[in-house]
Amino acid sequence: MIGYSCRPLLHEARTSRCTTRQFSDRAASQSEPNIAKERKITSANAKSSSESELEFWTRASEILHVTKMSDWYSITRKVIRKLDGSLFVDKIHQGSMYKALKHAYPSHDWKPWCFVQTDSGFWSDPANIRTFLDWVAPQVKVERLEDWYKIQARDALIPLGGGGLLAHHKYSLLNILRAAYPDHEWLPWKLVKAPRMFWNDIENQKRFLRWLGTQHGIRESNLEGWYSISQSELEKDSALKSLINNKYDGAFLNLLEAMYPDHEWHPWKFPQAPARFWSQRANQRRYLDWLGTKLGFNSKGDYYKLTKTDLNDTGGGALVQNYFKGSVAAAVAAAYPDHKFLPWKFERLEKRFWETPANRRQFLDFAAHELQLRRAEDWYSVSAQQLCNIGGRAALARYNGNIRLLVTENYPEHNWVPEQFTQPGSS
């Protein structure tokens, strides 16, 4: 809450200079009859001393109904000139209401920025800007220089007389702060809103990312550190959200790849992969290629050794769980469609795989080829152990280890003679 207003007589002055001019002109026109009665106070009649200046301002205050010192802030030079006060404002004090009144009433603590018309060139002096901001600070609860980052410039400065300052610096709080406190390192991205076009400069983006890395203990010599930062933690930084939403489609990874194009980034190493990353088949294959290299795989057949634990430990858990119902076999087969993977050769199959007749039949066809069975009758001599050795243990388990039941149920078109199944596991 702002506790002081420069122009208590002019509530409109907080938002419009036009309103101030209208008030001032109106004040001048309303005062004309009084001037005629009281006689104009002219330079010809006035004494050439401080006493004559004070006499003029005293008489002017009566005509303009100025009852307290702060009322002078809303009076323009035009009004004073109509009272024939040009000598005291324009000639003696170079058109400065502030200097004229300060000379007339030196004991009053005049604030130059509170006048409806600030002296020409006033805001060009950094010392004036700093004096103004130091005065504003306690009124907008700024205790440290860092607190300025939380301030909305227009809302805070204009009601306190800083409209001209903002205009002088093209409404940039950053430029104002740099002018007032040049020894302080101002970080543009910490403002409530970064300067217009700021993120268009790639060097600004790099500078910001280096700073952000420092905040998280990450150096450019060890970019892998970025993988340890969670998405929720990154989202707490409003500047980062603004940057990636406006320039990188909301993806932090896109920013990293743009800033460090020579580094090979692995999205799955982040606590959470980018949105929709796993939905793209190319990304699934890229991850499994990388994982295979990491695990020392030399051929596609080595992927049969891959487990869900391997994926969970390397950032691929969400891929299997969300897109393949927890099936490693299905994930691998989808990533490498040109290679024929046999699901039962994987360490673990998806639940209810063997409940599907087509899957059981597919396995038995494979077994017949592996065991070189040329006729249906050759199944009579196959043992349960032989099927276990080629990945059929779980299929047999569905039939309590009975190979006869497994074969006869899944090849119902053949006229089987149960007594001819003579190998172990056929009874």
C-alpha positions in Angstrom: 0.0 0.0 0.0 1.4 3.4 -1.0 1.3 5.7 1.9 2.0 9.1 0.3 0.6 10.8 -2.8 2.4 13.7 -4.4 -0.7 15.5 -5.5 -3.5 15.2 -3.0 -5.6 17.8 -4.8 -5.4 15.9 -8.1 -6.5 12.3 -7.9 -6.7 12.3 -11.6 -3.0 13.2 -11.9 -2.2 9.6 -10.9 -3.3 8.5 -14.3 -3.3 11.4 -16.7 -1.3 14.5 -17.3 -4.2 15.9 -19.4 -6.4 16.0 -16.4 -3.7 18.0 -14.6 -3.5 20.6 -17.4 -7.3 20.9 -17.4 -7.3 21.5 -13.7 -4.5 24.1 -14.0 -6.2 26.0 -16.8 -9.4 26.0 -14.9 -7.7 27.3 -11.8 -6.2 30.1 -13.8 -9.5 31.1 -15.4 -11.4 31.0 -12.1 -8.8 33.2 -10.5 -9.0 36.0 -13.1 -11.8 38.0 -11.4 -9.9 38.0 -8.1 -6.8 39.2 -9.9 -8.7 42.2 -11.2 -9.9 43.1 -7.8 -6.7 42.6 -6.0 -4.5 44.2 -8.7 -2.0 42.1 -10.7 1.2 41.4 -9.0 3.7 42.5 -11.6 7.4 42.5 -11.7 7.3 46.3 -12.1 5.6 46.8 -8.7 7.5 44.0 -6.9 10.6 44.6 -4.8 13.8 43.1 -6.3 14.5 40.9 -3.2 13.5 37.6 -1.6 10.9 39.5 0.3 9.1 40.5 -3.0 9.2 36.8 -4.1 7.6 35.8 -0.9 5.0 38.5 -1.2 4.1 37.3 -4.7 3.7 33.6 -3.6 1.7 34.7 -0.5 -0.7 36.7 -2.7 -0.8 33.9 -5.3 -1.7 31.3 -2.6 -4.7 33.5 -1.6 -5.9 33.8 -5.2 -5.4 30.1 -5.9 -6.8 29.0 -2.5 -3.6 27.2 -1.6 -4.1 26.2 2.0 -1.1 23.9 2.5 2.3 23.5 0.9 1.5 20.3 -1.0 -1.2 22.2 -2.9 1.5 23.9 -4.9 2.4 20.5 -6.5 -0.7 20.7 -8.7 -0.2 24.3 -10.0 1.4 24.7 -13.4 3.8 27.3 -14.7 1.0 28.5 -17.0 -1.2 29.4 -14.0 1.6 31.4 -12.4 2.3 33.2 -15.6 -1.3 34.3 -15.8 -0.7 35.8 -12.4 2.2 37.7 -13.8 4.7 35.6 -12.0 6.9 34.9 -15.0 9.7 36.9 -13.3 9.9 34.6 -10.3 9.5 31.4 -12.2 10.9 31.8 -15.7 13.5 34.6 -15.3 14.9 34.1 -11.8 14.5 30.3 -11.5 14.7 29.2 -15.2 11.1 28.0 -15.4 11.4 25.8 -12.3 8.4 25.8 -10.0 10.5 23.6 -7.6 13.4 26.1 -7.4 11.0 29.1 -7.1 9.1 27.7 -4.2 12.1 26.2 -2.5 13.6 29.7 -2.6 10.5 31.3 -1.3 9.9 28.6 1.4 13.3 27.1 2.1 12.2 25.4 5.3 9.7 23.1 3.5 10.9 19.7 2.3 10.0 20.0 -1.4 10.0 17.0 -3.6 10.8 17.9 -7.2 9.1 14.9 -8.7 5.8 15.7 -7.0 5.2 18.8 -9.2 2.8 18.3 -12.0 5.6 19.6 -14.3 9.1 18.3 -13.5 12.1 20.5 -14.3 13.5 20.0 -17.7 16.4 17.5 -17.6 15.6 16.5 -14.1 15.3 12.7 -14.8 18.5 12.8 -16.9 20.6 13.0 -13.7 21.2 9.6 -12.0 21.5 11.3 -8.7 17.9 12.6 -8.9 16.7 9.1 -9.9 18.4 7.6 -6.9 17.0 10.2 -4.5 13.5 9.6 -5.9 13.8 5.8 -5.6 15.3 6.0 -2.1 12.3 8.1 -1.1 9.8 5.7 -2.8 11.4 2.6 -1.4 9.8 2.6 2.1 6.4 3.5 0.7 6.3 0.4 -1.5 8.0 -1.9 1.1 11.4 -2.1 -0.6 13.9 -2.8 2.1 16.7 -4.2 0.0 17.7 -3.6 -3.6 16.5 -7.1 -4.4 13.0 -6.1 -3.4 12.7 -3.9 -6.5 12.4 -7.1 -8.6 8.9 -7.6 -7.1 7.6 -4.1 -8.0 5.2 -3.3 -10.8 6.7 -0.1 -12.1 3.6 1.7 -13.3 1.5 0.9 -10.3 4.3 1.9 -7.8 6.0 4.9 -9.4 3.3 6.9 -11.2 1.2 7.7 -8.1 4.3 8.9 -6.4 5.4 11.3 -9.2 7.5 8.9 -11.3 5.5 9.1 -14.5 8.1 11.4 -16.1 10.9 9.1 -15.0 9.2 6.1 -16.6 8.6 8.0 -19.8 12.2 9.1 -19.9 13.4 5.5 -19.6 10.8 4.1 -22.0 8.9 2.5 -19.1 11.7 0.2 -18.3 12.2 -0.4 -14.6 15.5 -2.2 -15.4 16.9 1.0 -17.1 15.8 3.1 -14.1 17.4 0.8 -11.6 20.6 0.6 -13.5 20.8 4.4 -13.7 20.2 4.8 -10.0 22.3 1.9 -8.7 25.0 1.3 -11.3 27.2 -0.7 -9.0 24.6 -3.4 -8.4 24.3 -6.3 -10.8 20.8 -6.2 -12.0 19.4 -9.5 -13.5 16.6 -8.7 -15.9 14.9 -12.1 -15.6 14.2 -11.5 -11.9 11.8 -8.6 -12.6 8.1 -9.3 -12.5 8.3 -9.2 -16.2 11.4 -9.4 -18.3 12.0 -6.4 -20.6 10.3 -6.5 -24.0 12.2 -8.4 -26.6 14.7 -9.5 -23.9 14.4 -13.2 -24.7 14.9 -12.7 -28.4 18.6 -12.3 -27.8 20.3 -15.7 -27.6 23.1 -14.2 -25.4 20.5 -13.2 -22.8 19.2 -16.8 -22.8 22.7 -18.2 -22.3 23.4 -15.7 -19.6 20.2 -16.6 -17.8 20.8 -20.4 -18.1 24.3 -20.1 -16.7 22.9 -18.1 -13.8 20.1 -20.7 -13.2 22.7 -23.5 -13.3 24.8 -21.7 -10.7 21.6 -21.5 -8.5 21.4 -25.3 -8.6 25.1 -26.0 -8.3 25.5 -26.9 -12.0 28.5 -25.8 -14.0 29.0 -25.8 -17.8 31.8 -28.2 -17.3 29.3 -30.8 -16.0 26.1 -30.4 -17.9 24.9 -33.8 -16.7 23.9 -32.0 -13.5 20.8 -30.7 -15.3 19.3 -34.2 -15.2 18.9 -34.1 -11.4 16.5 -31.1 -11.5 12.9 -32.1 -11.4 10.2 -30.5 -13.6 8.3 -29.2 -10.6 11.4 -27.5 -9.3 12.1 -25.8 -12.6 8.5 -24.6 -12.8 9.0 -22.6 -9.7 11.1 -20.2 -11.7 8.8 -17.8 -13.5 11.5 -16.4 -15.8 12.3 -19.9 -17.0 8.6 -20.7 -17.6 8.3 -17.4 -19.6 11.4 -18.3 -21.7 10.5 -21.9 -22.6 6.8 -21.1 -23.1 7.5 -18.3 -25.5 10.6 -19.7 -27.3 10.8 -23.5 -26.8 7.2 -24.8 -26.9 7.2 -25.2 -23.2 10.0 -27.8 -23.2 13.1 -27.3 -21.0 15.0 -29.9 -23.1 14.5 -27.8 -26.2 16.2 -24.9 -24.4 19.2 -27.0 -23.3 19.6 -28.4 -26.8 19.6 -24.9 -28.2 22.1 -23.6 -25.7 24.4 -26.6 -25.8 24.1 -28.1 -29.2 27.4 -30.0 -29.0 26.2 -32.0 -25.9 24.2 -35.2 -26.5 21.2 -34.9 -24.4 19.3 -38.0 -23.2 15.7 -37.0 -22.3 15.0 -40.2 -20.3 17.7 -39.2 -17.8 15.5 -36.4 -16.5 13.3 -37.2 -13.5 10.4 -36.9 -16.0 10.8 -37.2 -19.8 9.3 -34.3 -21.8 5.5 -34.5 -22.5 4.7 -36.9 -25.4 8.3 -37.9 -25.7 7.6 -41.6 -25.4 4.7 -41.5 -27.8 7.1 -41.2 -30.7 8.5 -44.5 -32.0 11.8 -42.9 -33.0 12.4 -41.8 -29.4 11.6 -45.3 -28.1 14.2 -46.8 -30.5 16.7 -44.2 -29.7 16.4 -45.0 -26.0 16.7 -48.8 -26.5 19.7 -48.3 -28.8 21.4 -46.3 -26.0 20.4 -48.8 -23.4 21.7 -51.7 -25.4 25.1 -50.0 -25.8 25.1 -49.3 -22.1 24.4 -52.9 -21.2 27.0 -54.2 -23.7 24.5 -55.8 -26.2 26.1 -56.9 -29.5 23.0 -58.2 -31.3 19.2 -58.0 -31.3 19.1 -61.4 -29.6 20.8 -59.8 -26.5 17.6 -57.9 -25.9 16.0 -61.1 -24.6 18.1 -60.5 -21.5 16.5 -57.1 -20.9 14.4 -56.7 -17.8 11.9 -54.2 -16.4 14.5 -53.4 -13.7 17.0 -52.4 -16.4 14.4 -49.9 -17.8 13.3 -48.6 -14.4 16.9 -47.9 -13.5 17.7 -46.0 -16.6 14.6 -43.8 -17.1 12.6 -46.0 -19.3 10.1 -47.2 -16.8 7.4 -44.9 -18.0 7.8 -46.1 -21.6 7.0 -49.7 -20.7 4.4 -49.0 -18.1 2.4 -46.3 -20.0 2.7 -47.6 -23.6 3.2 -51.3 -23.4 1.3 -52.4 -20.2 4.5 -53.3 -18.5 5.7 -55.6 -21.2 9.4 -55.4 -22.1 8.9 -57.8 -25.0 6.2 -55.6 -26.5 8.4 -52.5 -26.2 11.4 -54.1 -27.8 9.3 -55.6 -30.6 7.7 -52.2 -31.4 11.1 -50.5 -31.5 12.6 -53.0 -33.9 9.8 -54.2 -36.2 12.2 -55.6 -38.8 13.5 -58.2 -36.3 11.2 -61.1 -35.3 11.3 -61.3 -31.5 9.8 -64.3 -29.8 8.0 -63.1 -26.7 8.5 -66.3 -24.6 12.3 -65.9 -24.9 12.2 -62.7 -22.7 12.7 -63.1 -19.0 9.2 -62.0 -18.2 6.1 -61.8 -20.3 3.1 -59.6 -19.9 0.3 -60.9 -17.7 -2.2 -63.2 -19.3 0.0 -63.7 -22.4 -0.6 -67.5 -22.3 -4.3 -67.0 -21.9 -4.5 -66.1 -25.5 -4.9 -69.2 -27.7 -3.1 -67.6 -30.6 0.0 -67.0 -28.4 0.0 -70.6 -27.3 -0.3 -71.9 -30.9 2.4 -69.5 -32.0 4.7 -71.0 -29.4 3.9 -74.6 -30.4 4.6 -73.8 -34.0 7.9 -72.3 -33.0 8.7 -75.4 -30.9 7.9 -77.7 -33.7 10.4 -75.9 -35.9 13.1 -75.8 -33.2 12.6 -79.5 -32.4 12.4 -80.5 -36.1 9.0 -82.1 -35.8 7.8 -83.0 -39.3 4.5 -84.6 -38.5 1.9 -84.1 -35.8 2.6 -87.6 -34.5 6.2 -86.4 -33.6 4.7 -84.6 -30.6 4.2 -87.9 -28.9 7.9 -88.2 -28.3 8.5 -84.6 -27.0 9.1 -84.1 -23.3 8.0 -81.2 -21.0 11.6 -80.5 -20.3 12.3 -79.9 -24.0 9.6 -77.2 -24.1 11.0 -75.6 -21.0 14.4 -75.4 -22.5 13.1 -73.2 -25.4 10.9 -70.9 -23.3 7.7 -72.9 -22.7 7.8 -73.3 -18.9 5.1 -70.7 -18.3 2.9 -72.2 -21.1 3.2 -75.6 -19.5 2.5 -74.2 -16.1 -1.0 -73.2 -17.3 -1.6 -77.0 -17.8 0.1 -78.0 -14.6 3.2 -79.2 -16.6 1.2 -81.6 -18.7 2.5 -81.5 -22.3 -0.3 -83.7 -23.6 -3.0 -81.3 -22.5 -1.0 -78.3 -24.0 -0.6 -80.0 -27.4 -4.1 -81.5 -27.8 -6.0 -78.4 -26.7 -4.1 -76.1 -29.1 -4.1 -78.5 -32.1 -7.7 -79.6 -31.8 -7.9 -80.3 -35.5 -5.7 -83.4 -35.1 -7.2 -86.8 -34.0 -4.9 -87.4 -31.0 -4.4 -90.7 -29.2 -3.6 -89.7 -25.6 -2.0 -93.0 -24.7 0.8 -92.4 -27.2 2.2 -89.4 -25.2 4.8 -91.4 -23.5 7.5 -88.8 -22.5 7.8 -87.3 -18.9 5.2 -84.6 -18.3 2.6 -86.2 -20.7 0.5 -87.9 -18.1 
